[in-house]
Amino acid sequence: MRVKIFSHAIDATFIRFVLIGLLNTAFGVGLYCLFVYVGITYRVAVLLSTILGVLFNFKTIGTFVFKNTKNRLIFKFVAAYAIVYFINIGLIHLLLELTDLNEYIAGIIVTPIVAIASFVLQKRFVFN
Protein backbone atom coordinates (compact mmCIF):
# COMPACT_ATOMS: atom_id res chain seq x y z
CA MET A 1 0.00 0.00 0.00
CA ARG A 2 2.83 2.44 0.77
CA VAL A 3 4.35 1.99 -2.67
CA LYS A 4 1.04 2.85 -4.31
CA ILE A 5 0.69 6.04 -2.27
CA PHE A 6 4.32 6.98 -2.98
CA SER A 7 3.92 6.47 -6.75
CA HIS A 8 0.70 8.50 -6.67
CA ALA A 9 2.57 11.37 -5.00
CA ILE A 10 5.26 11.23 -7.69
CA ASP A 11 2.60 11.29 -10.38
CA ALA A 12 0.87 14.31 -8.83
CA THR A 13 4.18 16.14 -8.41
CA PHE A 14 5.20 15.36 -11.97
CA ILE A 15 1.84 16.56 -13.30
CA ARG A 16 2.28 19.83 -11.37
CA PHE A 17 5.82 20.06 -12.78
CA VAL A 18 4.54 19.73 -16.36
CA LEU A 19 1.71 22.24 -15.83
CA ILE A 20 4.00 24.79 -14.20
CA GLY A 21 6.50 24.14 -17.00
CA LEU A 22 3.86 25.19 -19.53
CA LEU A 23 3.22 28.37 -17.53
CA ASN A 24 6.95 29.05 -17.32
CA THR A 25 7.36 28.57 -21.06
CA ALA A 26 4.52 31.00 -21.77
CA PHE A 27 6.09 33.49 -19.36
CA GLY A 28 9.51 33.29 -21.03
CA VAL A 29 8.16 33.53 -24.56
CA GLY A 30 5.84 36.35 -23.53
CA LEU A 31 8.72 38.33 -22.04
CA TYR A 32 10.83 37.80 -25.14
CA CYS A 33 8.00 39.01 -27.39
CA LEU A 34 7.33 42.01 -25.15
CA PHE A 35 10.99 43.03 -25.16
CA VAL A 36 11.21 42.75 -28.95
CA TYR A 37 7.91 44.64 -29.31
CA VAL A 38 9.23 47.60 -27.29
CA GLY A 39 12.32 47.79 -29.48
CA ILE A 40 14.93 45.78 -27.61
CA THR A 41 17.23 43.78 -29.91
CA TYR A 42 16.61 40.04 -29.99
CA ARG A 43 19.99 39.29 -28.36
CA VAL A 44 19.22 41.46 -25.35
CA ALA A 45 15.62 40.22 -25.35
CA VAL A 46 16.85 36.62 -25.11
CA LEU A 47 19.26 37.51 -22.31
CA LEU A 48 16.65 39.39 -20.27
CA SER A 49 13.87 36.87 -20.82
CA THR A 50 16.21 34.02 -19.89
CA ILE A 51 17.36 35.66 -16.66
CA LEU A 52 13.86 36.68 -15.63
CA GLY A 53 12.47 33.34 -16.82
CA VAL A 54 14.89 31.34 -14.66
CA LEU A 55 13.98 33.44 -11.61
CA PHE A 56 10.26 33.02 -12.34
CA ASN A 57 10.74 29.28 -12.90
CA PHE A 58 12.63 28.95 -9.63
CA LYS A 59 9.83 30.57 -7.67
CA THR A 60 6.96 28.74 -9.41
CA ILE A 61 8.57 25.30 -9.41
CA GLY A 62 9.71 25.69 -5.81
CA THR A 63 6.38 27.01 -4.57
CA PHE A 64 3.80 25.06 -6.56
CA VAL A 65 5.59 21.83 -7.46
CA PHE A 66 7.92 21.05 -4.57
CA LYS A 67 6.41 23.29 -1.85
CA ASN A 68 9.79 24.80 -1.02
CA THR A 69 10.45 28.55 -1.04
CA LYS A 70 14.04 28.65 0.25
CA ASN A 71 15.82 31.28 -1.86
CA ARG A 72 19.26 29.84 -1.08
CA LEU A 73 18.44 26.95 -3.46
CA ILE A 74 18.73 29.27 -6.48
CA PHE A 75 22.36 28.23 -7.05
CA LYS A 76 21.45 24.55 -7.18
CA PHE A 77 18.52 25.44 -9.45
CA VAL A 78 20.78 27.26 -11.91
CA ALA A 79 23.27 24.36 -11.81
CA ALA A 80 20.46 21.92 -12.60
CA TYR A 81 19.37 24.17 -15.49
CA ALA A 82 22.93 24.06 -16.85
CA ILE A 83 23.03 20.26 -16.62
CA VAL A 84 19.67 19.99 -18.39
CA TYR A 85 20.91 22.36 -21.09
CA PHE A 86 23.91 20.15 -21.81
CA ILE A 87 21.77 17.00 -21.79
CA ASN A 88 19.45 18.68 -24.29
CA ILE A 89 22.28 19.79 -26.57
CA GLY A 90 24.01 16.41 -26.33
CA LEU A 91 20.90 14.40 -27.18
CA ILE A 92 19.99 16.64 -30.10
CA HIS A 93 23.55 16.41 -31.40
CA LEU A 94 23.47 12.62 -31.08
CA LEU A 95 20.20 12.37 -33.01
CA LEU A 96 21.46 14.69 -35.73
CA GLU A 97 24.66 12.67 -36.12
CA LEU A 98 23.01 9.24 -36.11
CA THR A 99 19.86 9.96 -38.12
CA ASP A 100 18.55 12.05 -40.98
CA LEU A 101 16.29 14.04 -38.63
CA ASN A 102 16.30 17.82 -38.77
CA GLU A 103 16.86 20.10 -35.77
CA TYR A 104 13.13 20.63 -35.19
CA ILE A 105 12.21 16.95 -35.01
CA ALA A 106 15.30 16.10 -32.95
CA GLY A 107 14.39 18.84 -30.47
CA ILE A 108 10.82 17.59 -30.20
CA ILE A 109 11.96 13.98 -29.71
CA VAL A 110 14.34 14.82 -26.85
CA THR A 111 11.89 17.12 -25.04
CA PRO A 112 10.23 14.37 -22.94
CA ILE A 113 13.64 12.95 -21.96
CA VAL A 114 14.89 16.41 -21.02
CA ALA A 115 11.70 17.13 -19.04
CA ILE A 116 12.13 13.92 -17.04
CA ALA A 117 15.81 14.69 -16.43
CA SER A 118 14.87 18.17 -15.28
CA PHE A 119 12.19 16.79 -12.94
CA VAL A 120 14.59 14.27 -11.40
CA LEU A 121 17.30 16.91 -10.88
CA GLN A 122 14.84 19.39 -9.38
CA LYS A 123 13.32 16.75 -7.09
CA ARG A 124 16.51 15.03 -5.93
CA PHE A 125 19.21 17.71 -6.21
CA VAL A 126 17.52 21.09 -5.78
CA PHE A 127 14.36 20.68 -3.73
CA ASN A 128 15.12 17.37 -1.96
C-alpha positions in Angstrom: 0.0 0.0 0.0 2.8 2.4 0.8 4.3 2.0 -2.7 1.0 2.9 -4.3 0.7 6.0 -2.3 4.3 7.0 -3.0 3.9 6.5 -6.7 0.7 8.5 -6.7 2.6 11.4 -5.0 5.3 11.2 -7.7 2.6 11.3 -10.4 0.9 14.3 -8.8 4.2 16.1 -8.4 5.2 15.4 -12.0 1.8 16.6 -13.3 2.3 19.8 -11.4 5.8 20.1 -12.8 4.5 19.7 -16.4 1.7 22.2 -15.8 4.0 24.8 -14.2 6.5 24.1 -17.0 3.9 25.2 -19.5 3.2 28.4 -17.5 7.0 29.0 -17.3 7.4 28.6 -21.1 4.5 31.0 -21.8 6.1 33.5 -19.4 9.5 33.3 -21.0 8.2 33.5 -24.6 5.8 36.4 -23.5 8.7 38.3 -22.0 10.8 37.8 -25.1 8.0 39.0 -27.4 7.3 42.0 -25.1 11.0 43.0 -25.2 11.2 42.7 -28.9 7.9 44.6 -29.3 9.2 47.6 -27.3 12.3 47.8 -29.5 14.9 45.8 -27.6 17.2 43.8 -29.9 16.6 40.0 -30.0 20.0 39.3 -28.4 19.2 41.5 -25.3 15.6 40.2 -25.3 16.8 36.6 -25.1 19.3 37.5 -22.3 16.7 39.4 -20.3 13.9 36.9 -20.8 16.2 34.0 -19.9 17.4 35.7 -16.7 13.9 36.7 -15.6 12.5 33.3 -16.8 14.9 31.3 -14.7 14.0 33.4 -11.6 10.3 33.0 -12.3 10.7 29.3 -12.9 12.6 28.9 -9.6 9.8 30.6 -7.7 7.0 28.7 -9.4 8.6 25.3 -9.4 9.7 25.7 -5.8 6.4 27.0 -4.6 3.8 25.1 -6.6 5.6 21.8 -7.5 7.9 21.0 -4.6 6.4 23.3 -1.8 9.8 24.8 -1.0 10.4 28.5 -1.0 14.0 28.7 0.3 15.8 31.3 -1.9 19.3 29.8 -1.1 18.4 27.0 -3.5 18.7 29.3 -6.5 22.4 28.2 -7.0 21.4 24.5 -7.2 18.5 25.4 -9.4 20.8 27.3 -11.9 23.3 24.4 -11.8 20.5 21.9 -12.6 19.4 24.2 -15.5 22.9 24.1 -16.9 23.0 20.3 -16.6 19.7 20.0 -18.4 20.9 22.4 -21.1 23.9 20.1 -21.8 21.8 17.0 -21.8 19.4 18.7 -24.3 22.3 19.8 -26.6 24.0 16.4 -26.3 20.9 14.4 -27.2 20.0 16.6 -30.1 23.6 16.4 -31.4 23.5 12.6 -31.1 20.2 12.4 -33.0 21.5 14.7 -35.7 24.7 12.7 -36.1 23.0 9.2 -36.1 19.9 10.0 -38.1 18.5 12.0 -41.0 16.3 14.0 -38.6 16.3 17.8 -38.8 16.9 20.1 -35.8 13.1 20.6 -35.2 12.2 17.0 -35.0 15.3 16.1 -33.0 14.4 18.8 -30.5 10.8 17.6 -30.2 12.0 14.0 -29.7 14.3 14.8 -26.9 11.9 17.1 -25.0 10.2 14.4 -22.9 13.6 13.0 -22.0 14.9 16.4 -21.0 11.7 17.1 -19.0 12.1 13.9 -17.0 15.8 14.7 -16.4 14.9 18.2 -15.3 12.2 16.8 -12.9 14.6 14.3 -11.4 17.3 16.9 -10.9 14.8 19.4 -9.4 13.3 16.8 -7.1 16.5 15.0 -5.9 19.2 17.7 -6.2 17.5 21.1 -5.8 14.4 20.7 -3.7 15.1 17.4 -2.0 
